[in-house]
Amino acid sequence: MTYAALTAELDALLHELEFTPDLPLDELTQKVQRAYALIGEGRAHLRAAEEAVTRVIDAFGEEEEDEEDDDPITTTAALDEQDDE
């Protein structure tokens, strides 16, 4: 289930729970359990997205470091600093 579909279903459930005060207890219990499951699934989606973004950022940072290592100006400046020591 997509995150958008998940949040839409959760919103509908919460709306129903809020505006249907005379829900039968069994139905109420079922809806609360479903909402809890959707919240858990949503958290999993968010964790996966966070991990994916972190991997991209880390990879981008590594690429920038590699580019700096290949940059003759940066490399020459670093060598000059070593010579000065």
Stockholm file with secondary structure:
# STOCKHOLM 1.0

chainA/1-85         MTYAALTAELDALLHELEFTPDLPLDELTQKVQRAYALIGEGRAHLRAAEEAVTRVIDAFGEEEEDEEDDDPITTTAALDEQDDE
#=GR chainA/1-85 SS CCHHHHHHHHHHHHHHHHHCTTCCHHHHHHHHHHHHHHHHHHHHHHHHHHHHHHHHHHHHHHHHHHHHHHCHHHHHHHHHHHHHC
#=GC SS_cons        CCHHHHHHHHHHHHHHHHHCTTCCHHHHHHHHHHHHHHHHHHHHHHHHHHHHHHHHHHHHHHHHHHHHHHCHHHHHHHHHHHHHC
//
